[in-house]
Amino acid sequence: MRFRYQQFCPLAKAAEVLGERWTILIVHELLLGTRRYRDFQRALTRLSPSLLTKRLNQLVDFGLVTRTTAPGQPHPEYELTAAGLELRPIVKGLSRWGMKWARGQMRDDELDVHLLMHDYTRRIDTKHLPAGRTILAFVFPGLPKYGHWWIVIDGPKERELCVHNPGGTPDLLFRTDVRTLTEIWAGDTELAAARKCGRLQLTGDPKLIRSLPRWFRHCSLAHIRPAAKPLRV
C-alpha cells in the first residue's frame, strides 16, 4: 500500500507519486533513455529486483510510464508519458541543487563502482576516439570484487560495459581507486592532478592519453561546486 498525505495540496499529491524511495532515480534513468528492465538493474545496482518491479508497476499505474512489448520481443520496454517528460527540468533542478547543497565529503559506503562505470560508459564522447574498436580497461586494486572492468567502443553508437575480459589487447589501461575516479567524475579532482600524484596511472596509446579530457567526460554537473557549508546528510 502506497503512502498518502491525505491532503488536496498539489505538492502533496506530487510527492505521493515521486516521494517513495528510488522512484526519482528510476525517473532519472528513464529521462536518460533507459528502457529495459536489465538496464535499470545495471544502473541501479543497489535496488533489489522486487522493489524495482514494484516501482515500475507503480509508475505505470500512475500513468507516468508506459510499458510495451514489441512483437517477437520477450521483454517489455518502459517509456515516460507526456506527464513524465515534463519532469525533466524538475529532476535536473534537483540534481543541480543536490550537487551544490547535499554533497559534502563522500563516505566510503556511498562509493559505487557499478554506478560510476555505468555512467562513464554512456558519457564517453566517441567523436574524439579513433575509428574502429577501442578497448578501455580499468583496474581497481583495492576492490575485493569487481576490481576489473572493460569498456568496448565500436563506432559512434556501440558501447558495452564488461566485468569479464572481452578479449583483445586494451588500447588504454586505467589503474586507480574508486574514490579517485569518483572525484574526477564529480569535478573535485582534475585528471592531470590525479596522474601527477600517482592516484591515476594510464598505460597505452599516447594519442588516447593526450586526448583523454576531450572524450572521457565527467558528470554533466561537475562544474557546480559544493556550497561552503553544505547540508548535513
Backbone as CSV, one residue per row, in Angstrom:
resi,resn,N_x,N_y,N_z,CA_x,CA_y,CA_z,C_x,C_y,C_z
1,MET,0.848,-1.199,0.000,0.000,0.000,0.000,0.881,1.245,0.000
2,ARG,0.647,2.147,-0.949,1.483,3.336,-1.047,1.074,4.365,0.008
3,PHE,2.051,5.226,0.320,1.769,6.230,1.336,0.951,7.368,0.736
4,ARG,0.150,8.011,1.578,-0.654,9.151,1.141,-0.625,10.207,2.229
5,TYR,-0.588,11.467,1.797,-0.639,12.579,2.746,-2.074,12.915,3.143
6,GLN,-3.021,12.481,2.324,-4.442,12.774,2.553,-4.677,14.278,2.625
7,GLN,-4.061,14.974,1.670,-4.256,16.417,1.518,-4.542,16.721,0.052
8,PHE,-5.307,17.787,-0.198,-5.591,18.173,-1.576,-4.473,19.013,-2.184
9,CYS,-3.483,19.392,-1.377,-2.370,20.228,-1.831,-1.671,19.574,-3.029
10,PRO,-1.470,20.300,-4.150,-0.830,19.695,-5.322,0.600,19.237,-5.057
11,LEU,1.301,19.918,-4.151,2.649,19.472,-3.816,2.603,18.130,-3.094
12,ALA,1.630,17.974,-2.206,1.464,16.696,-1.515,1.125,15.584,-2.507
13,LYS,0.267,15.889,-3.488,-0.091,14.885,-4.482,1.120,14.503,-5.336
14,ALA,1.936,15.489,-5.690,3.146,15.201,-6.466,4.109,14.336,-5.662
15,ALA,4.217,14.623,-4.365,5.109,13.843,-3.504,4.613,12.408,-3.351
16,GLU,3.296,12.199,-3.420,2.762,10.837,-3.361,3.215,10.012,-4.566
17,VAL,3.385,10.688,-5.702,3.824,9.995,-6.916,5.330,9.773,-6.919
18,LEU,6.082,10.771,-6.480,7.537,10.761,-6.671,8.348,10.567,-5.400
19,GLY,7.685,10.606,-4.239,8.434,10.693,-2.995,8.922,9.385,-2.406
20,GLU,8.480,8.248,-2.953,8.928,6.989,-2.369,10.352,6.666,-2.815
21,ARG,11.024,5.870,-1.993,12.438,5.557,-2.213,12.674,4.950,-3.601
22,TRP,13.678,5.444,-4.287,14.148,5.000,-5.599,13.319,5.532,-6.762
23,THR,12.130,6.054,-6.518,11.270,6.464,-7.629,11.916,7.543,-8.481
24,ILE,12.448,8.581,-7.853,13.008,9.695,-8.618,14.237,9.251,-9.405
25,LEU,14.981,8.271,-8.881,16.158,7.775,-9.599,15.747,6.933,-10.805
26,ILE,14.644,6.217,-10.692,14.119,5.475,-11.839,13.651,6.446,-12.918
27,VAL,12.967,7.505,-12.518,12.539,8.530,-13.473,13.757,9.157,-14.150
28,HIS,14.800,9.412,-13.381,16.028,9.974,-13.942,16.605,9.052,-15.011
29,GLU,16.630,7.753,-14.741,17.132,6.801,-15.735,16.270,6.813,-16.996
30,LEU,14.978,6.907,-16.828,14.086,6.982,-17.985,14.365,8.233,-18.812
31,LEU,14.635,9.335,-18.152,14.965,10.572,-18.856,16.284,10.458,-19.607
32,LEU,17.178,9.600,-19.118,18.461,9.381,-19.785,18.356,8.370,-20.924
33,GLY,17.190,7.757,-21.072,16.990,6.831,-22.179,16.945,5.368,-21.810
34,THR,17.031,5.042,-20.532,16.936,3.646,-20.111,15.522,3.133,-20.381
35,ARG,15.437,1.963,-21.002,14.132,1.428,-21.400,13.878,0.011,-20.882
36,ARG,14.920,-0.795,-20.772,14.737,-2.213,-20.454,15.046,-2.504,-18.987
37,TYR,14.359,-3.506,-18.474,14.481,-3.870,-17.059,15.934,-4.141,-16.682
38,ARG,16.632,-4.904,-17.489,18.012,-5.259,-17.148,18.926,-4.040,-17.145
39,ASP,18.584,-3.023,-17.950,19.396,-1.807,-17.953,19.149,-0.973,-16.695
40,PHE,17.916,-1.007,-16.177,17.669,-0.381,-14.873,18.499,-1.076,-13.801
41,GLN,18.572,-2.394,-13.869,19.352,-3.144,-12.885,20.830,-2.792,-12.954
42,ARG,21.345,-2.597,-14.159,22.755,-2.246,-14.316,23.053,-0.853,-13.780
43,ALA,22.103,0.056,-13.946,22.325,1.430,-13.499,22.075,1.604,-12.007
44,LEU,21.135,0.846,-11.459,20.730,0.989,-10.057,20.995,-0.331,-9.337
45,THR,22.259,-0.643,-9.155,22.641,-1.972,-8.670,22.241,-2.220,-7.220
46,ARG,22.005,-1.176,-6.453,21.625,-1.359,-5.052,20.111,-1.432,-4.852
47,LEU,19.386,-1.399,-5.943,17.932,-1.534,-5.912,17.578,-2.999,-6.168
48,SER,16.852,-3.608,-5.247,16.517,-5.026,-5.376,15.559,-5.236,-6.549
49,PRO,15.607,-6.403,-7.195,14.691,-6.680,-8.308,13.220,-6.549,-7.919
50,SER,12.867,-7.001,-6.723,11.460,-6.935,-6.308,10.989,-5.496,-6.164
51,LEU,11.845,-4.636,-5.596,11.446,-3.238,-5.427,11.456,-2.505,-6.764
52,LEU,12.391,-2.839,-7.644,12.399,-2.238,-8.982,11.100,-2.562,-9.709
53,THR,10.690,-3.814,-9.660,9.438,-4.219,-10.300,8.254,-3.468,-9.697
54,LYS,8.248,-3.352,-8.378,7.154,-2.655,-7.696,7.086,-1.193,-8.116
55,ARG,8.234,-0.525,-8.146,8.247,0.898,-8.501,7.846,1.109,-9.968
56,LEU,8.332,0.277,-10.861,7.943,0.408,-12.268,6.446,0.192,-12.430
57,ASN,5.904,-0.788,-11.741,4.459,-1.032,-11.806,3.677,0.161,-11.267
58,GLN,4.177,0.771,-10.188,3.507,1.946,-9.636,3.499,3.091,-10.644
59,LEU,4.638,3.308,-11.304,4.727,4.398,-12.274,3.805,4.149,-13.463
60,VAL,3.669,2.893,-13.865,2.728,2.550,-14.930,1.297,2.797,-14.464
61,ASP,0.974,2.381,-13.243,-0.377,2.573,-12.705,-0.724,4.053,-12.582
62,PHE,0.256,4.871,-12.213,0.026,6.313,-12.105,-0.238,6.940,-13.474
63,GLY,0.275,6.331,-14.534,0.196,6.935,-15.860,1.421,7.752,-16.204
64,LEU,2.463,7.619,-15.406,3.698,8.354,-15.653,4.579,7.627,-16.665
65,VAL,4.379,6.322,-16.783,5.208,5.468,-17.638,4.310,4.508,-18.409
66,THR,4.689,4.213,-19.654,4.022,3.170,-20.422,4.921,1.939,-20.490
67,ARG,4.289,0.784,-20.584,5.028,-0.476,-20.713,4.516,-1.190,-21.958
68,THR,5.400,-1.423,-22.924,5.005,-2.063,-24.172,5.987,-3.182,-24.511
69,THR,5.466,-4.217,-25.135,6.295,-5.329,-25.600,6.149,-5.435,-27.107
70,ALA,7.233,-5.235,-27.826,7.201,-5.285,-29.285,7.001,-6.724,-29.759
71,PRO,6.354,-6.906,-30.901,6.156,-8.262,-31.436,7.490,-9.002,-31.588
72,GLY,7.507,-10.215,-31.098,8.712,-11.025,-31.209,9.745,-10.773,-30.134
73,GLN,9.481,-9.805,-29.256,10.420,-9.497,-28.180,9.931,-10.115,-26.867
74,PRO,10.822,-10.721,-26.084,10.385,-11.396,-24.857,10.168,-10.459,-23.676
75,HIS,10.773,-9.272,-23.732,10.723,-8.390,-22.566,10.138,-7.029,-22.944
76,PRO,9.403,-6.414,-22.027,8.815,-5.105,-22.311,9.840,-3.982,-22.207
77,GLU,9.458,-2.847,-22.743,10.237,-1.627,-22.591,9.362,-0.578,-21.916
78,TYR,10.019,0.305,-21.182,9.325,1.341,-20.425,9.673,2.707,-21.008
79,GLU,8.681,3.575,-21.047,8.897,4.907,-21.606,8.017,5.915,-20.877
80,LEU,8.543,7.104,-20.676,7.793,8.149,-19.987,6.653,8.668,-20.854
81,THR,5.531,8.958,-20.225,4.425,9.630,-20.894,4.711,11.132,-20.921
82,ALA,3.772,11.894,-21.473,3.941,13.349,-21.510,4.110,13.913,-20.101
83,ALA,3.352,13.357,-19.154,3.479,13.817,-17.761,4.872,13.536,-17.225
84,GLY,5.421,12.379,-17.571,6.761,12.041,-17.113,7.829,12.913,-17.737
85,LEU,7.681,13.208,-19.023,8.673,14.039,-19.710,8.714,15.456,-19.147
86,GLU,7.585,15.926,-18.610,7.567,17.260,-18.013,8.399,17.333,-16.737
87,LEU,8.820,16.179,-16.235,9.660,16.159,-15.031,11.127,16.463,-15.339
88,ARG,11.517,16.529,-16.615,12.924,16.726,-16.954,13.540,17.948,-16.261
89,PRO,12.955,19.149,-16.390,13.577,20.299,-15.715,13.539,20.190,-14.197
90,ILE,12.541,19.490,-13.665,12.442,19.326,-12.212,13.549,18.417,-11.707
91,VAL,13.751,17.288,-12.384,14.809,16.353,-11.987,16.177,16.999,-12.162
92,LYS,16.353,17.723,-13.253,17.629,18.408,-13.470,17.871,19.450,-12.387
93,GLY,16.818,20.175,-12.010,16.959,21.168,-10.950,17.304,20.541,-9.613
94,LEU,16.688,19.402,-9.301,17.020,18.690,-8.065,18.472,18.225,-8.076
95,SER,18.931,17.765,-9.239,20.318,17.315,-9.348,21.287,18.472,-9.124
96,ARG,20.983,19.614,-9.715,21.842,20.792,-9.533,21.845,21.225,-8.068
97,TRP,20.680,21.219,-7.451,20.576,21.587,-6.036,21.368,20.612,-5.180
98,GLY,21.225,19.312,-5.472,21.949,18.303,-4.704,23.448,18.426,-4.861
99,MET,23.896,18.759,-6.077,25.331,18.909,-6.321,25.904,20.053,-5.488
100,LYS,25.106,21.081,-5.264,25.584,22.240,-4.507,25.404,22.065,-3.002
101,TRP,24.234,21.602,-2.578,23.892,21.662,-1.161,23.923,20.324,-0.427
102,ALA,23.740,19.219,-1.126,23.615,17.929,-0.431,24.825,17.030,-0.630
103,ARG,25.901,17.585,-1.149,27.076,16.767,-1.437,28.281,17.324,-0.692
104,GLY,28.559,16.732,0.455,29.778,17.075,1.171,30.853,16.057,0.850
105,GLN,31.641,15.692,1.828,32.647,14.650,1.642,31.960,13.303,1.427
106,MET,32.323,12.610,0.359,31.705,11.319,0.065,32.178,10.258,1.047
107,ARG,31.217,9.568,1.662,31.559,8.474,2.567,31.914,7.231,1.760
108,ASP,32.655,6.337,2.389,33.067,5.115,1.696,31.867,4.294,1.240
109,ASP,30.798,4.273,2.053,29.645,3.446,1.680,28.819,4.066,0.550
110,GLU,29.158,5.284,0.144,28.480,5.918,-0.981,29.213,5.695,-2.303
111,LEU,30.426,5.168,-2.237,31.197,4.916,-3.450,30.666,3.646,-4.112
112,ASP,30.221,3.763,-5.336,29.564,2.656,-6.043,30.238,2.477,-7.397
113,VAL,31.092,1.468,-7.503,31.851,1.276,-8.742,30.932,0.931,-9.911
114,HIS,29.824,0.223,-9.653,28.897,-0.112,-10.734,28.274,1.152,-11.327
115,LEU,27.765,2.014,-10.477,27.165,3.261,-10.939,28.194,4.122,-11.660
116,LEU,29.394,4.197,-11.095,30.461,5.011,-11.673,30.806,4.544,-13.086
117,MET,31.035,3.242,-13.240,31.431,2.713,-14.541,30.280,2.789,-15.549
118,HIS,29.069,2.586,-15.078,27.905,2.686,-15.960,27.788,4.099,-16.520
119,ASP,27.972,5.105,-15.670,27.821,6.476,-16.135,28.972,6.886,-17.044
120,TYR,30.182,6.483,-16.710,31.301,6.791,-17.599,31.087,6.156,-18.971
121,THR,30.550,4.952,-19.006,30.333,4.271,-20.283,29.424,5.078,-21.194
122,ARG,28.338,5.603,-20.651,27.417,6.334,-21.511,27.852,7.771,-21.772
123,ARG,28.846,8.267,-21.034,29.269,9.647,-21.225,30.512,9.783,-22.113
124,ILE,31.110,8.694,-22.507,32.271,8.777,-23.392,31.864,9.424,-24.714
125,ASP,32.651,10.405,-25.146,32.376,11.126,-26.390,33.150,10.451,-27.518
126,THR,32.455,9.640,-28.290,33.127,8.843,-29.317,33.644,9.679,-30.484
127,LYS,33.212,10.937,-30.591,33.707,11.789,-31.683,35.214,11.989,-31.593
128,HIS,35.763,11.876,-30.396,37.189,12.115,-30.198,37.985,10.815,-30.074
129,LEU,37.363,9.696,-30.431,38.057,8.413,-30.427,38.371,8.000,-31.860
130,PRO,39.406,7.201,-32.058,39.718,6.744,-33.417,38.621,5.840,-33.963
131,ALA,38.548,5.757,-35.288,37.559,4.882,-35.914,37.864,3.426,-35.565
132,GLY,36.821,2.617,-35.550,37.010,1.211,-35.242,36.819,0.915,-33.771
133,ARG,37.373,-0.197,-33.341,37.160,-0.695,-31.980,38.188,-0.109,-31.021
134,THR,37.713,0.348,-29.869,38.582,0.839,-28.800,38.230,0.095,-27.520
135,ILE,39.239,-0.465,-26.873,39.024,-1.196,-25.619,39.701,-0.439,-24.484
136,LEU,38.923,-0.092,-23.479,39.431,0.577,-22.281,39.347,-0.409,-21.123
137,ALA,40.433,-0.566,-20.403,40.464,-1.471,-19.248,40.673,-0.658,-17.977
138,PHE,40.011,-1.073,-16.898,40.094,-0.377,-15.611,40.450,-1.389,-14.533
139,VAL,41.440,-1.046,-13.728,41.850,-1.903,-12.621,41.748,-1.098,-11.333
140,PHE,40.987,-1.633,-10.369,40.850,-1.035,-9.044,41.463,-2.010,-8.041
141,PRO,42.754,-1.868,-7.723,43.446,-2.864,-6.893,42.836,-3.063,-5.512
142,GLY,42.170,-2.046,-4.961,41.654,-2.154,-3.602,40.326,-2.868,-3.476
143,LEU,39.716,-3.245,-4.585,38.397,-3.873,-4.521,38.513,-5.389,-4.477
144,PRO,37.890,-6.026,-3.481,37.929,-7.495,-3.427,37.089,-8.139,-4.527
145,LYS,36.021,-7.431,-4.952,35.180,-7.902,-6.054,35.010,-6.769,-7.059
146,TYR,34.795,-7.138,-8.290,34.583,-6.167,-9.360,35.732,-5.158,-9.437
147,GLY,36.936,-5.690,-9.357,38.123,-4.837,-9.450,38.621,-4.651,-10.865
148,HIS,38.001,-5.346,-11.831,38.401,-5.232,-13.230,37.170,-4.952,-14.097
149,TRP,37.290,-3.945,-14.944,36.207,-3.562,-15.845,36.781,-3.273,-17.222
150,TRP,35.915,-3.419,-18.226,36.287,-3.081,-19.596,35.138,-2.324,-20.252
151,ILE,35.481,-1.299,-21.005,34.511,-0.609,-21.852,34.951,-0.823,-23.292
152,VAL,34.058,-1.394,-24.098,34.365,-1.664,-25.501,33.550,-0.704,-26.364
153,ILE,34.245,0.123,-27.124,33.614,1.082,-28.025,33.821,0.592,-29.451
154,ASP,32.738,0.479,-30.202,32.838,0.025,-31.590,31.950,0.914,-32.454
155,GLY,32.485,2.058,-32.847,31.705,3.011,-33.616,31.033,4.028,-32.715
156,PRO,30.307,4.969,-33.303,29.724,6.074,-32.530,28.611,5.677,-31.573
157,LYS,27.934,4.554,-31.827,26.782,4.194,-31.003,26.954,2.907,-30.215
158,GLU,27.873,2.062,-30.620,28.039,0.771,-29.962,29.042,0.866,-28.826
159,ARG,28.580,0.613,-27.619,29.460,0.604,-26.457,28.944,-0.438,-25.472
160,GLU,29.872,-1.119,-24.835,29.492,-2.191,-23.913,30.390,-2.157,-22.687
161,LEU,29.772,-2.270,-21.525,30.494,-2.335,-20.255,30.591,-3.794,-19.832
162,CYS,31.805,-4.265,-19.543,32.030,-5.678,-19.240,32.735,-5.838,-17.893
163,VAL,32.363,-6.889,-17.170,33.090,-7.268,-15.961,33.921,-8.522,-16.205
164,HIS,33.814,-9.082,-17.405,34.650,-10.204,-17.818,35.436,-9.775,-19.049
165,ASN,36.656,-10.231,-19.139,37.544,-9.829,-20.228,36.904,-10.129,-21.586
166,PRO,36.680,-9.101,-22.403,36.043,-9.321,-23.700,37.007,-9.852,-24.759
167,GLY,38.286,-9.953,-24.397,39.285,-10.389,-25.364,39.881,-9.198,-26.098
168,GLY,41.073,-9.379,-26.575,41.743,-8.284,-27.257,42.616,-7.499,-26.300
169,THR,43.605,-6.822,-26.844,44.524,-6.017,-26.037,43.922,-4.644,-25.782
170,PRO,43.855,-4.197,-24.533,43.307,-2.865,-24.252,44.127,-1.769,-24.928
171,ASP,43.434,-0.788,-25.465,44.112,0.371,-26.043,44.574,1.329,-24.959
172,LEU,43.878,1.311,-23.826,44.247,2.174,-22.706,43.857,1.488,-21.404
173,LEU,44.780,1.479,-20.465,44.552,0.868,-19.154,44.562,1.939,-18.076
174,PHE,43.493,1.991,-17.286,43.384,2.888,-16.138,43.667,2.067,-14.881
175,ARG,44.546,2.555,-14.052,44.804,1.907,-12.759,44.620,2.965,-11.679
176,THR,43.610,2.772,-10.836,43.270,3.804,-9.860,42.434,3.171,-8.750
177,ASP,41.796,4.009,-7.934,40.856,3.530,-6.918,39.509,4.200,-7.150
178,VAL,38.470,3.634,-6.558,37.114,4.112,-6.826,36.931,5.552,-6.364
179,ARG,37.510,5.911,-5.233,37.358,7.281,-4.741,37.980,8.284,-5.708
180,THR,39.172,7.993,-6.188,39.828,8.921,-7.109,39.006,9.109,-8.376
181,LEU,38.546,8.003,-8.974,37.789,8.122,-10.217,36.440,8.795,-9.977
182,THR,35.857,8.595,-8.800,34.610,9.281,-8.461,34.844,10.779,-8.301
183,GLU,35.947,11.157,-7.684,36.273,12.578,-7.535,36.523,13.231,-8.890
184,ILE,37.140,12.500,-9.816,37.326,13.021,-11.173,35.967,13.193,-11.843
185,TRP,35.103,12.195,-11.703,33.751,12.256,-12.271,32.977,13.462,-11.742
186,ALA,33.123,13.744,-10.453,32.371,14.834,-9.818,33.014,16.197,-10.025
187,GLY,34.195,16.241,-10.628,34.872,17.516,-10.827,35.660,17.987,-9.631
188,ASP,35.847,17.121,-8.630,36.591,17.500,-7.429,38.098,17.342,-7.609
189,THR,38.509,16.503,-8.542,39.927,16.269,-8.812,40.146,16.302,-10.314
190,GLU,41.161,17.019,-10.757,41.481,17.077,-12.178,42.246,15.824,-12.601
191,LEU,42.036,15.420,-13.848,42.763,14.272,-14.382,44.267,14.449,-14.239
192,ALA,44.752,15.627,-14.609,46.193,15.880,-14.567,46.724,15.796,-13.145
193,ALA,45.960,16.324,-12.189,46.394,16.294,-10.792,46.427,14.864,-10.264
194,ALA,45.433,14.060,-10.636,45.396,12.666,-10.185,46.570,11.880,-10.751
195,ARG,46.932,12.163,-11.989,48.085,11.487,-12.591,49.391,11.943,-11.948
196,LYS,49.500,13.230,-11.691,50.740,13.775,-11.149,51.068,13.194,-9.783
197,CYS,50.043,12.989,-8.951,50.286,12.465,-7.603,50.242,10.937,-7.553
198,GLY,50.027,10.299,-8.697,50.065,8.845,-8.756,48.774,8.139,-8.419
199,ARG,47.705,8.889,-8.189,46.425,8.249,-7.863,45.760,7.649,-9.097
200,LEU,46.160,8.113,-10.268,45.672,7.565,-11.534,46.872,7.281,-12.421
201,GLN,46.977,6.046,-12.861,48.060,5.640,-13.760,47.455,5.185,-15.080
202,LEU,47.991,5.702,-16.177,47.495,5.379,-17.509,48.588,4.692,-18.310
203,THR,48.216,3.620,-18.990,49.156,2.883,-19.825,48.475,2.560,-21.146
204,GLY,49.138,2.924,-22.258,48.548,2.589,-23.547,48.832,3.619,-24.604
205,ASP,47.915,3.749,-25.537,48.057,4.616,-26.702,48.291,6.068,-26.284
206,PRO,49.446,6.658,-26.633,49.726,8.047,-26.238,48.689,9.036,-26.766
207,LYS,48.145,8.782,-27.953,47.142,9.698,-28.504,45.866,9.683,-27.662
208,LEU,45.475,8.501,-27.208,44.297,8.419,-26.347,44.538,9.125,-25.023
209,ILE,45.745,9.005,-24.501,46.069,9.659,-23.230,46.033,11.170,-23.388
210,ARG,46.612,11.680,-24.473,46.636,13.133,-24.681,45.231,13.698,-24.867
211,SER,44.366,12.949,-25.542,43.014,13.449,-25.818,42.004,13.067,-24.738
212,LEU,42.462,12.444,-23.667,41.569,11.930,-22.620,40.564,12.959,-22.104
213,PRO,40.974,14.204,-21.808,39.991,15.161,-21.280,38.855,15.461,-22.251
214,ARG,39.063,15.228,-23.542,38.024,15.531,-24.527,36.978,14.427,-24.631
215,TRP,37.394,13.165,-24.461,36.428,12.085,-24.667,36.000,11.377,-23.383
216,PHE,36.811,11.443,-22.330,36.466,10.784,-21.063,35.756,11.807,-20.186
217,ARG,34.471,11.990,-20.454,33.736,13.103,-19.861,33.230,12.773,-18.462
218,HIS,33.351,13.752,-17.588,32.857,13.569,-16.228,31.379,13.932,-16.142
219,CYS,30.857,13.977,-14.944,29.453,14.293,-14.694,29.071,15.620,-15.349
220,SER,27.871,15.685,-15.898,27.424,16.911,-16.566,27.262,18.077,-15.598
221,LEU,27.226,17.787,-14.290,27.081,18.840,-13.282,28.385,19.107,-12.541
222,ALA,29.490,18.617,-13.087,30.773,18.748,-12.387,31.212,20.196,-12.224
223,HIS,30.654,21.082,-13.030,31.028,22.499,-12.914,30.379,23.161,-11.694
224,ILE,29.408,22.503,-11.070,28.741,23.067,-9.893,29.520,22.660,-8.648
225,ARG,30.031,23.619,-7.950,30.849,23.351,-6.772,29.983,23.275,-5.513
226,PRO,30.366,22.425,-4.558,29.610,22.337,-3.305,29.601,23.671,-2.559
227,ALA,28.523,23.925,-1.854,28.433,25.134,-1.037,29.481,25.096,0.072
228,ALA,29.844,26.284,0.551,30.844,26.365,1.621,30.380,25.617,2.870
229,LYS,29.078,25.661,3.127,28.508,24.930,4.259,27.360,24.059,3.758
230,PRO,27.682,22.881,3.197,26.621,22.016,2.671,25.760,21.441,3.783
231,LEU,24.654,20.878,3.397,23.748,20.263,4.363,24.396,19.048,5.010
232,ARG,23.940,18.713,6.186,24.470,17.552,6.905,23.630,16.329,6.536
233,VAL,24.041,15.634,5.485,23.293,14.459,5.017,24.216,13.257,4.974
